[in-house]
Amino acid sequence: MTHSLSRLIAFPFAIILIFAFSYGGFDFTGPKTIAVLFSLIALTLIYVFNAQINIWWWKRRPPPLDKALRSWVARYSKFYAPLNNEEKEIFETRVSAFNHIKNFTLKVEREYQLEEDVKTIISHEFIRITLGLDEYLYDGIDHFVVYNHAFGSPEIPALHTMELYWEDKVVILSKEQLINGFFQPELYVNTALFMAVKSFIMLYPRLSYPEVVSLTPGDIADAHGIVLEVIIAALGVSWVNRLDLLVFCYWLYPDRTASFDPDRYEQLAQIFNRFDLSESTTG
């Protein structure tokens, strides 16, 4: 069964053309000729607006997550495990919608479609921080570009492994760091999660975030047991936004955020409408 609305719409027009050309009998003003012309125009419009039609549909009726990917999430996601059945279903559906709606590109010698499991790592991290919210698709951030290795860019010449290019609202990631950070966040930077946090804050800058002026990045990093220099190197710059870092640590190690500053923890929990996962870890 297809989950593409454009294909479903196109199907009857294709049947009309097959029937018409199989049986012939055209004349200039006859109903069969008019039906063929109408079908050709309809199919052309469906082809041109194929992506827009499907995105409109998937936003309203997200397709179920592929069975293999559902098993993959159940096996590898520590975030997914404590969810109840209803939350798991919502999470799976939203990951599927994200996979279908966003554009994922693997940049090598040419541009390729990103592998489904790697794509799902990105969707997993972006969806988990919006699971408790109605708006979960990060509208406007539609393109995810993945390199096999660290990369430079016009904005950040130094080699780095994650970047949000805000002018075009494109997230750029290194595949190696992306995978390692998801499976071993205690050893590598979870770059997909960091970019999800950064994207969320850029899209919703006016929410009641905790005050961070009185904190230093070192304070936040030390309280959560992470190495600040590794995150700065992954960004390719000499500094890190303190709010980005605090929210990233909150999602990475919520129990440590709760111990470090219960008030800031509660503020973040309210923003994300989050149930208590202070005993869980990332991945």
Solvent accessible surface area in square Angstrom, and as a share of the most:
residue,aa,sasa,rsa
1,M,213,0.95
2,T,44,0.26
3,H,72,0.32
4,S,12,0.08
5,L,29,0.14
6,S,2,0.01
7,R,167,0.61
8,L,88,0.44
9,I,65,0.33
10,A,20,0.15
11,F,131,0.55
12,P,66,0.42
13,F,39,0.16
14,A,35,0.27
15,I,80,0.41
16,I,65,0.33
17,L,23,0.11
18,I,109,0.56
19,F,117,0.49
20,A,1,0.01
21,F,129,0.54
22,S,78,0.51
23,Y,154,0.59
24,G,21,0.21
25,G,68,0.65
26,F,85,0.36
27,D,82,0.42
28,F,187,0.78
29,T,103,0.60
30,G,7,0.07
31,P,116,0.73
32,K,55,0.23
33,T,24,0.14
34,I,104,0.53
35,A,36,0.28
36,V,10,0.06
37,L,99,0.49
38,F,126,0.53
39,S,0,0.00
40,L,80,0.40
41,I,106,0.54
42,A,15,0.12
43,L,41,0.21
44,T,78,0.45
45,L,95,0.47
46,I,20,0.10
47,Y,179,0.68
48,V,89,0.51
49,F,94,0.39
50,N,63,0.33
51,A,55,0.43
52,Q,107,0.48
53,I,38,0.19
54,N,9,0.05
55,I,55,0.28
56,W,126,0.44
57,W,67,0.23
58,W,32,0.11
59,K,89,0.38
60,R,133,0.49
61,R,154,0.56
62,P,37,0.23
63,P,4,0.02
64,P,82,0.52
65,L,7,0.04
66,D,81,0.42
67,K,152,0.64
68,A,70,0.54
69,L,18,0.09
70,R,85,0.31
71,S,65,0.42
72,W,38,0.13
73,V,1,0.01
74,A,58,0.45
75,R,186,0.68
76,Y,78,0.30
77,S,4,0.02
78,K,124,0.53
79,F,6,0.02
80,Y,16,0.06
81,A,66,0.51
82,P,73,0.46
83,L,7,0.04
84,N,84,0.43
85,N,130,0.67
86,E,120,0.54
87,E,42,0.19
88,K,51,0.22
89,E,115,0.51
90,I,67,0.34
91,F,0,0.00
92,E,25,0.11
93,T,41,0.24
94,R,32,0.12
95,V,0,0.00
96,S,1,0.01
97,A,0,0.00
98,F,0,0.00
99,N,11,0.06
100,H,74,0.33
101,I,10,0.05
102,K,9,0.04
103,N,74,0.38
104,F,6,0.03
105,T,31,0.18
106,L,18,0.09
107,K,65,0.27
108,V,53,0.31
109,E,164,0.74
110,R,163,0.60
111,E,108,0.49
112,Y,96,0.37
113,Q,139,0.62
114,L,4,0.02
115,E,75,0.34
116,E,88,0.40
117,D,60,0.31
118,V,8,0.05
119,K,15,0.06
120,T,0,0.00
121,I,3,0.02
122,I,0,0.00
123,S,0,0.00
124,H,0,0.00
125,E,0,0.00
126,F,0,0.00
127,I,0,0.00
128,R,4,0.01
129,I,1,0.00
130,T,2,0.01
131,L,19,0.10
132,G,30,0.29
133,L,39,0.20
134,D,131,0.68
135,E,109,0.49
136,Y,29,0.11
137,L,17,0.08
138,Y,5,0.02
139,D,84,0.44
140,G,38,0.37
141,I,0,0.00
142,D,49,0.25
143,H,82,0.37
144,F,1,0.00
145,V,26,0.15
146,V,0,0.00
147,Y,59,0.23
148,N,64,0.33
149,H,111,0.50
150,A,35,0.27
151,F,11,0.04
152,G,39,0.37
153,S,21,0.13
154,P,135,0.85
155,E,101,0.45
156,I,29,0.14
157,P,112,0.70
158,A,56,0.43
159,L,129,0.64
160,H,2,0.01
161,T,20,0.12
162,M,0,0.00
163,E,8,0.04
164,L,17,0.09
165,Y,61,0.23
166,W,75,0.26
167,E,125,0.56
168,D,92,0.48
169,K,59,0.25
170,V,23,0.13
171,V,0,0.00
172,I,25,0.13
173,L,0,0.00
174,S,2,0.01
175,K,36,0.15
176,E,111,0.50
177,Q,33,0.15
178,L,0,0.00
179,I,51,0.26
180,N,40,0.21
181,G,0,0.00
182,F,2,0.01
183,F,85,0.35
184,Q,71,0.31
185,P,20,0.13
186,E,115,0.51
187,L,117,0.58
188,Y,86,0.33
189,V,9,0.05
190,N,1,0.00
191,T,0,0.00
192,A,0,0.00
193,L,0,0.00
194,F,1,0.00
195,M,0,0.00
196,A,0,0.00
197,V,1,0.00
198,K,44,0.18
199,S,0,0.00
200,F,3,0.01
201,I,19,0.10
202,M,74,0.33
203,L,40,0.20
204,Y,73,0.28
205,P,88,0.55
206,R,227,0.83
207,L,74,0.37
208,S,91,0.59
209,Y,31,0.12
210,P,5,0.03
211,E,88,0.40
212,V,22,0.13
213,V,116,0.67
214,S,81,0.52
215,L,18,0.09
216,T,70,0.41
217,P,35,0.22
218,G,26,0.25
219,D,62,0.32
220,I,0,0.00
221,A,1,0.01
222,D,113,0.59
223,A,37,0.29
224,H,1,0.00
225,G,60,0.58
226,I,28,0.14
227,V,90,0.52
228,L,31,0.15
229,E,117,0.53
230,V,71,0.41
231,I,5,0.03
232,I,38,0.19
233,A,66,0.51
234,A,7,0.06
235,L,17,0.08
236,G,15,0.14
237,V,49,0.28
238,S,101,0.65
239,W,153,0.54
240,V,8,0.05
241,N,63,0.32
242,R,85,0.31
243,L,25,0.12
244,D,6,0.03
245,L,0,0.00
246,L,0,0.00
247,V,1,0.00
248,F,3,0.01
249,C,0,0.00
250,Y,0,0.00
251,W,5,0.02
252,L,4,0.02
253,Y,18,0.07
254,P,1,0.00
255,D,55,0.28
256,R,91,0.33
257,T,0,0.00
258,A,29,0.22
259,S,97,0.63
260,F,63,0.26
261,D,26,0.13
262,P,83,0.52
263,D,107,0.55
264,R,30,0.11
265,Y,19,0.07
266,E,89,0.40
267,Q,69,0.31
268,L,0,0.00
269,A,14,0.11
270,Q,139,0.62
271,I,26,0.13
272,F,2,0.01
273,N,101,0.52
274,R,31,0.11
275,F,75,0.31
276,D,108,0.56
277,L,11,0.06
278,S,19,0.13
279,E,162,0.73
280,S,21,0.13
281,T,61,0.36
282,T,2,0.01
283,G,5,0.05
